[in-house]
Amino acid sequence: MPMIPDHPLRYATVNELHARPFPLLQAPCMAAYVAIKEPVEAANRDRGADRAHLLALLDRHGAAHPQPEATHFAGEIGRSSLKWESHTEFVTYSAFTPGLSARPFDPMEADVFPADWLEQAPGKRLTSVLIRVEHLPEDEAVMLAQLDDWFVAESLAVARVVDGAAVVAGDFRIDPAGHMRFAVFVRPDTGARRVGRIVQRLCEIETYRAMSMLGLMRSRQLTGQLNALDPRLAGLVGAMDASEPSPETALHNLLAISAELESLAVKFSFRFGATAAYEAILNQRVQVLREERVAGRQTFGEFMMRRYDPAMRTVKSAEKRLGEMADRAERAAELLRTRVDVERSAQNQKLLESMDRRADLALRLQHTVEGLSVVAISYYAVSLAGYLAYPLAKAAGFSKEMLTAVLVLPVMAAVWLMVRRIRKAMH
């Protein structure tokens, strides 16, 4: 069978489906997770610096390096399994260590990422998470007592997930050591892949929550700028029927506001688009957990509905308001342009009427000049005709004065006919 050439990106597109496999985790174990992001222009960051930072960590443990253009990597660093991923705006490091410390959520468990190494990161810490994975106690009351001891009861979210394979809990608060904490209690018969998926989902939920909440901070900044522009726009729209300022001045001011709104739309469009994408991913990650309520406690979905969803609605409201203000400014500019065009048409009409009057006066003056020109031409023509006809008139016994008198009327008639014919030919 003849071989058909493959598309250059065939294998790359297939490999992307398997680019970020879930970790294999056996309880009990501990997961430390950190996401690093450049504060500005993160999508256009130097990805070579991200790779260099990863290699610095691997070299400390003598671990193998990833491929030159890799966007994900998994390897061993000491007792821990490392997973590194490069995303559009951030990079993530996950370290999974077997066993648990005697002290729950001991900050020392995050030392798998050394402090001096973190200080050299090409970016800032977006989120840091400690996840404690242990077996589910037979007595649910024991687990609930532990959760009440580890987390803040007011914001604690607890749910039985993945068809009852595990119970996950967290309060979405940052502890004094700077980490967010989650607890995962798994049944003894839960497979390593399922445990890995649950832990990975928790990391993703926290990461995409943090990334989407950046949109809230930007929307508040945008709201302040829109609050300053709104009265100016409303004032210009409300004064469109007034004589002051002139339509040209109002249009100039309105176009300046439109330019500011367009600049804001360009400035904030990426963040708003990214926020919508991160929100969709977070909601999908919560849904795939397939939560069930535990002892009347709020689930992760309910926590997001109460605390997270209002923030996202604020972002969407700011984005919608920006679009509506831009549309309103555009409509007002169109109305002002129409008013300016109408006024200019009226001015042009008056100018044309003035030109008509001037043309009429010019025509009258021309007729007057034509009459005078007939007289002047006739005067010279009579003189010339007199010189030509005088010898004949003298022989016939006519005096010079009589000859001149006889020639005046025919010559003037001839000149008048000639001038009229010339004018008719020109028209």
RONU-192167 format. One line per field, with one value per residue (C-alpha): x, y, z; residue in three letters. Coordinates in Angstrom, 2 decimals. Layout:
N
X <- (X;...)
Y <- (Y;...)
Z <- (Z;...)
type <- (ALA;...)
// end
This chain:
427
X <- (0.00;1.56;2.36;0.61;2.58;1.41;0.36;3.28;1.22;-0.51;1.57;1.79;-2.00;-2.41;0.33;-1.36;-4.26;-1.85;0.38;-0.56;-1.32;-2.70;-0.26;-0.46;-0.87;-1.23;-2.64;-1.25;0.75;1.29;1.10;2.74;1.69;2.75;1.74;3.98;2.86;4.38;2.36;2.08;2.27;2.37;1.24;4.30;6.80;10.22;9.51;13.22;13.39;10.68;12.70;15.90;14.12;12.92;16.41;17.82;15.50;16.27;20.02;19.82;18.72;20.68;17.44;17.06;16.12;12.98;13.03;14.03;10.54;8.57;5.58;5.26;7.63;7.50;10.46;11.85;13.47;14.58;11.66;9.12;7.66;7.75;5.27;5.87;3.46;3.74;0.46;-0.44;-0.01;1.61;3.69;2.87;5.00;3.52;5.48;3.96;5.62;4.59;3.71;2.41;3.99;2.71;1.67;-1.15;-0.17;3.29;4.89;8.06;6.25;6.46;10.27;10.44;10.48;13.41;12.84;15.96;14.90;11.41;12.93;14.65;11.42;10.70;7.40;5.35;3.58;-0.02;-1.07;0.50;-1.36;-0.75;-2.95;-3.06;-4.23;-5.07;-7.44;-11.07;-11.86;-14.61;-16.28;-17.28;-17.43;-13.65;-13.09;-15.46;-13.69;-10.37;-11.81;-13.17;-9.73;-7.86;-10.10;-12.19;-15.74;-17.39;-15.90;-15.30;-16.51;-16.82;-18.08;-18.05;-16.76;-16.35;-19.16;-18.14;-14.53;-13.22;-14.14;-12.47;-12.44;-10.95;-11.70;-10.01;-8.03;-4.30;-2.62;0.13;2.79;1.27;-0.37;-3.93;-4.87;-7.05;-7.71;-8.54;-9.86;-9.96;-11.46;-8.87;-9.99;-9.58;-7.07;-3.92;-5.15;-8.41;-6.58;-4.26;-7.21;-8.88;-5.72;-5.10;-8.65;-8.21;-5.01;-6.75;-9.76;-7.56;-5.39;-8.25;-10.07;-7.03;-6.58;-10.22;-10.27;-7.59;-10.38;-12.30;-9.38;-9.13;-12.89;-12.79;-10.07;-12.14;-15.25;-13.44;-12.43;-15.92;-17.40;-15.24;-16.20;-19.93;-20.86;-18.87;-20.61;-24.04;-23.40;-22.47;-25.46;-27.81;-26.51;-26.86;-29.94;-28.33;-26.56;-23.53;-21.11;-21.15;-21.82;-18.24;-16.86;-19.27;-18.34;-14.64;-15.21;-17.35;-14.75;-12.17;-14.39;-14.93;-11.17;-10.73;-13.42;-11.84;-8.47;-9.99;-11.61;-8.25;-6.54;-9.04;-10.25;-7.58;-8.17;-11.93;-11.64;-9.20;-11.44;-14.39;-12.25;-10.88;-14.37;-15.64;-12.74;-13.24;-16.96;-16.22;-13.63;-16.13;-18.79;-16.57;-16.07;-19.74;-20.21;-22.47;-23.26;-21.52;-23.25;-25.12;-21.91;-21.71;-20.17;-17.48;-20.15;-22.24;-19.19;-18.43;-22.04;-22.02;-18.53;-17.13;-20.08;-20.87;-17.29;-17.63;-20.92;-19.14;-16.55;-19.23;-21.12;-18.05;-17.36;-20.99;-20.98;-17.84;-19.46;-22.70;-20.88;-18.85;-22.05;-23.77;-20.83;-20.84;-24.59;-24.23;-21.35;-23.46;-26.26;-23.82;-22.31;-25.81;-26.49;-23.20;-23.97;-27.45;-26.09;-23.38;-25.99;-27.98;-24.85;-24.08;-27.65;-27.28;-23.92;-25.46;-28.28;-25.71;-23.77;-26.99;-27.60;-24.04;-24.33;-27.53;-25.84;-22.87;-25.22;-26.91;-23.56;-22.50;-25.56;-24.80;-21.21;-22.34;-24.52;-21.65;-19.34;-21.75;-21.64;-17.86;-17.31;-19.85;-18.06;-14.80;-16.55;-18.36;-15.07;-13.41;-16.39;-16.42;-12.79;-13.53;-16.73;-15.73;-14.20;-17.42;-19.58;-17.53;-18.03;-21.76;-21.93;-22.36;-20.64;-18.59;-21.13;-24.00;-22.03;-21.28;-24.94;-26.01;-23.53;-24.34;-27.53;-26.43;-23.08;-24.63;-27.15;-24.37;-22.28;-25.28;-26.05;-22.43;-22.21;-25.48;-24.31;-21.05;-22.89;-25.33;-22.47;-20.75;-23.96)
Y <- (0.00;3.36;5.73;9.11;11.98;13.14;16.70;18.51;19.07;15.69;14.24;17.57;17.87;14.31;14.62;17.74;15.53;13.64;16.57;16.86;13.44;13.18;12.14;8.71;9.18;6.70;7.80;8.94;11.64;15.38;17.72;21.13;23.34;26.81;28.93;31.78;34.64;37.84;40.80;42.44;41.20;37.62;36.21;37.78;36.84;35.34;31.62;30.94;32.41;29.97;27.05;28.33;28.55;24.95;23.74;25.46;23.35;20.14;20.74;20.93;17.30;16.12;15.35;15.00;18.02;18.34;18.70;22.20;23.30;21.30;22.90;20.19;17.93;15.20;13.87;13.01;15.50;13.74;11.94;13.94;13.64;16.94;18.08;21.32;22.96;26.11;27.88;31.00;33.38;31.33;28.29;25.73;23.43;20.44;18.23;15.00;13.43;10.08;10.04;12.72;14.84;14.60;18.23;18.80;21.24;21.76;24.69;22.57;20.40;23.29;23.36;21.04;24.41;26.19;29.77;31.11;29.35;30.90;34.35;33.99;33.11;35.14;36.40;36.57;33.87;33.69;30.90;28.37;25.27;22.42;19.35;16.64;13.23;10.53;7.60;8.26;7.40;4.87;7.30;10.43;12.41;11.98;13.52;16.42;17.11;17.27;19.66;21.95;21.97;22.66;25.16;28.27;27.04;30.09;29.50;25.73;23.82;20.02;17.56;13.88;13.64;11.24;8.88;8.86;7.87;10.74;13.71;17.04;20.09;23.58;27.08;29.09;31.10;31.80;30.52;32.41;30.60;31.91;28.69;27.72;24.35;21.47;18.11;14.96;11.85;8.83;5.41;2.63;1.10;4.32;3.91;6.00;7.57;8.70;10.19;12.00;13.40;14.68;16.41;17.87;19.22;21.00;22.63;23.73;25.09;27.28;28.41;29.36;31.00;33.20;33.98;34.88;37.06;39.20;40.30;41.59;43.80;45.16;45.69;47.85;49.93;50.21;51.17;54.15;55.36;54.83;56.76;59.71;59.46;58.85;62.40;63.93;61.73;62.37;66.12;66.14;64.03;66.17;69.40;68.20;70.41;73.49;76.17;76.13;74.59;74.56;71.20;71.10;71.61;69.06;66.55;67.09;66.51;63.48;61.94;62.44;60.47;57.78;57.51;57.06;54.36;52.56;52.72;51.20;48.45;47.56;47.72;45.51;43.17;40.50;40.36;40.18;37.44;35.51;35.92;34.43;31.49;30.87;31.10;28.49;26.16;26.55;25.80;22.76;21.52;21.86;20.02;17.02;16.46;15.38;16.71;15.29;17.10;15.96;16.50;19.56;21.46;23.70;22.18;23.75;24.65;26.43;28.26;29.49;30.51;32.64;34.11;33.69;34.15;37.72;38.69;37.29;39.11;42.32;41.70;41.03;44.13;46.32;44.80;45.32;48.90;49.68;48.30;50.19;53.48;53.00;52.32;55.33;57.58;56.25;56.88;60.39;61.08;59.96;62.32;65.19;64.45;64.55;67.89;69.30;68.09;69.66;72.99;72.93;72.15;75.18;77.32;76.00;76.81;80.38;80.60;79.35;81.92;84.65;83.42;83.47;87.10;87.99;86.16;88.07;91.36;90.33;89.47;92.85;94.56;92.51;93.62;97.21;96.80;95.15;98.18;100.54;98.34;98.51;102.31;102.38;99.90;101.67;104.98;103.62;101.64;104.77;106.63;103.88;103.54;107.30;107.31;104.53;106.01;109.69;109.75;108.26;110.62;113.62;112.61;112.26;115.69;114.57;116.43;114.62;115.32;113.99;110.84;110.27;110.71;108.24;105.58;105.73;103.66;100.86;100.49;100.37;97.80;95.69;95.92;95.06;91.99;90.90;91.20;89.30;86.53;86.20;86.04;83.47;81.33;81.47;80.35)
Z <- (0.00;-1.03;1.84;1.81;3.35;6.78;7.47;9.15;12.31;12.49;15.31;17.13;17.26;18.49;21.08;22.44;23.57;25.82;26.75;30.43;31.93;35.45;38.18;39.79;43.54;46.38;49.72;52.03;50.27;50.14;47.14;46.95;44.08;42.94;39.95;38.77;36.56;35.21;36.55;33.11;29.53;30.76;27.42;25.74;28.45;27.82;27.92;27.86;31.35;32.47;31.11;32.74;36.08;35.72;34.81;37.88;40.06;38.18;38.37;42.15;42.14;39.12;37.27;33.51;31.41;29.24;25.46;24.23;23.18;25.76;27.45;30.11;32.00;34.63;36.57;39.99;42.36;45.49;47.15;45.20;41.73;39.87;37.25;35.32;32.86;30.79;30.02;28.09;31.03;33.77;34.66;37.33;39.47;41.27;43.66;45.00;48.04;49.57;53.26;55.59;58.28;61.83;61.72;59.19;56.44;57.83;55.91;55.70;53.15;50.68;50.98;48.01;46.22;47.93;49.00;47.25;44.04;44.25;44.74;41.35;39.54;36.38;37.73;40.91;42.87;41.70;44.03;46.35;47.51;49.96;49.50;52.13;50.85;53.36;53.77;54.57;58.20;58.80;61.17;59.26;62.50;62.90;59.47;60.20;63.49;61.64;59.06;61.76;63.34;60.08;58.30;58.91;59.42;57.85;54.40;54.59;51.53;51.75;49.16;48.38;44.80;41.88;42.84;46.49;45.85;47.97;50.14;49.36;51.60;51.65;52.88;50.08;52.61;52.69;55.83;57.70;55.66;52.42;51.22;50.42;51.89;50.70;52.27;50.31;52.03;49.71;50.14;50.42;47.11;45.14;42.30;41.91;38.66;40.25;43.22;40.80;38.87;42.04;43.24;39.77;39.64;42.97;41.73;38.56;40.42;42.58;39.66;37.38;40.27;40.86;37.17;36.63;39.75;38.10;35.79;38.80;39.81;36.26;36.04;39.17;37.57;34.41;36.37;37.87;34.42;33.04;35.97;34.91;31.23;31.70;32.89;30.04;27.51;29.06;29.05;25.38;24.41;26.48;24.89;21.29;20.76;22.30;20.28;22.57;22.09;18.31;16.63;15.35;18.86;20.34;17.65;18.35;22.09;21.41;19.12;21.89;24.29;21.65;21.22;24.98;25.06;22.13;23.85;26.99;24.91;23.38;26.77;28.59;25.85;26.43;30.18;29.81;27.19;29.35;32.41;30.54;29.44;32.94;34.43;31.97;32.77;36.53;36.29;34.17;36.67;39.50;37.51;36.72;40.46;40.61;44.12;46.81;50.06;53.25;56.61;55.37;54.54;51.49;48.39;46.19;43.64;46.29;47.59;44.07;43.56;46.70;46.55;43.05;40.69;41.87;41.07;37.55;37.08;38.05;35.35;32.75;33.86;33.41;30.00;28.95;30.22;28.23;25.08;25.66;26.28;23.11;21.15;22.69;21.81;18.26;17.84;19.26;16.91;13.97;15.05;15.42;12.02;10.55;12.26;11.02;7.49;7.58;8.79;6.16;3.51;4.65;4.51;1.03;-0.05;1.15;-0.59;-3.83;-3.55;-3.02;-6.02;-8.11;-7.15;-8.03;-11.33;-12.14;-11.36;-13.45;-16.34;-16.13;-16.01;-18.98;-20.98;-20.06;-21.11;-24.34;-25.13;-24.48;-26.52;-29.49;-29.34;-29.04;-31.85;-34.01;-33.46;-34.77;-37.52;-38.78;-38.86;-40.88;-43.22;-43.69;-44.80;-47.27;-48.71;-48.73;-52.26;-53.67;-51.64;-52.82;-56.42;-55.77;-54.20;-50.56;-47.81;-45.19;-42.46;-44.58;-45.38;-41.66;-40.74;-43.42;-42.20;-38.46;-38.39;-40.78;-39.04;-35.57;-36.78;-38.27;-35.09;-32.92;-35.03;-34.93;-31.11;-30.69;-32.99;-31.07;-27.72;-29.12;-30.39;-26.98;-25.17)
type <- (MET;PRO;MET;ILE;PRO;ASP;HIS;PRO;LEU;ARG;TYR;ALA;THR;VAL;ASN;GLU;LEU;HIS;ALA;ARG;PRO;PHE;PRO;LEU;LEU;GLN;ALA;PRO;CYS;MET;ALA;ALA;TYR;VAL;ALA;ILE;LYS;GLU;PRO;VAL;GLU;ALA;ALA;ASN;ARG;ASP;ARG;GLY;ALA;ASP;ARG;ALA;HIS;LEU;LEU;ALA;LEU;LEU;ASP;ARG;HIS;GLY;ALA;ALA;HIS;PRO;GLN;PRO;GLU;ALA;THR;HIS;PHE;ALA;GLY;GLU;ILE;GLY;ARG;SER;SER;LEU;LYS;TRP;GLU;SER;HIS;THR;GLU;PHE;VAL;THR;TYR;SER;ALA;PHE;THR;PRO;GLY;LEU;SER;ALA;ARG;PRO;PHE;ASP;PRO;MET;GLU;ALA;ASP;VAL;PHE;PRO;ALA;ASP;TRP;LEU;GLU;GLN;ALA;PRO;GLY;LYS;ARG;LEU;THR;SER;VAL;LEU;ILE;ARG;VAL;GLU;HIS;LEU;PRO;GLU;ASP;GLU;ALA;VAL;MET;LEU;ALA;GLN;LEU;ASP;ASP;TRP;PHE;VAL;ALA;GLU;SER;LEU;ALA;VAL;ALA;ARG;VAL;VAL;ASP;GLY;ALA;ALA;VAL;VAL;ALA;GLY;ASP;PHE;ARG;ILE;ASP;PRO;ALA;GLY;HIS;MET;ARG;PHE;ALA;VAL;PHE;VAL;ARG;PRO;ASP;THR;GLY;ALA;ARG;ARG;VAL;GLY;ARG;ILE;VAL;GLN;ARG;LEU;CYS;GLU;ILE;GLU;THR;TYR;ARG;ALA;MET;SER;MET;LEU;GLY;LEU;MET;ARG;SER;ARG;GLN;LEU;THR;GLY;GLN;LEU;ASN;ALA;LEU;ASP;PRO;ARG;LEU;ALA;GLY;LEU;VAL;GLY;ALA;MET;ASP;ALA;SER;GLU;PRO;SER;PRO;GLU;THR;ALA;LEU;HIS;ASN;LEU;LEU;ALA;ILE;SER;ALA;GLU;LEU;GLU;SER;LEU;ALA;VAL;LYS;PHE;SER;PHE;ARG;PHE;GLY;ALA;THR;ALA;ALA;TYR;GLU;ALA;ILE;LEU;ASN;GLN;ARG;VAL;GLN;VAL;LEU;ARG;GLU;GLU;ARG;VAL;ALA;GLY;ARG;GLN;THR;PHE;GLY;GLU;PHE;MET;MET;ARG;ARG;TYR;ASP;PRO;ALA;MET;ARG;THR;VAL;LYS;SER;ALA;GLU;LYS;ARG;LEU;GLY;GLU;MET;ALA;ASP;ARG;ALA;GLU;ARG;ALA;ALA;GLU;LEU;LEU;ARG;THR;ARG;VAL;ASP;VAL;GLU;ARG;SER;ALA;GLN;ASN;GLN;LYS;LEU;LEU;GLU;SER;MET;ASP;ARG;ARG;ALA;ASP;LEU;ALA;LEU;ARG;LEU;GLN;HIS;THR;VAL;GLU;GLY;LEU;SER;VAL;VAL;ALA;ILE;SER;TYR;TYR;ALA;VAL;SER;LEU;ALA;GLY;TYR;LEU;ALA;TYR;PRO;LEU;ALA;LYS;ALA;ALA;GLY;PHE;SER;LYS;GLU;MET;LEU;THR;ALA;VAL;LEU;VAL;LEU;PRO;VAL;MET;ALA;ALA;VAL;TRP;LEU;MET;VAL;ARG;ARG;ILE;ARG;LYS;ALA;MET;HIS)
// end
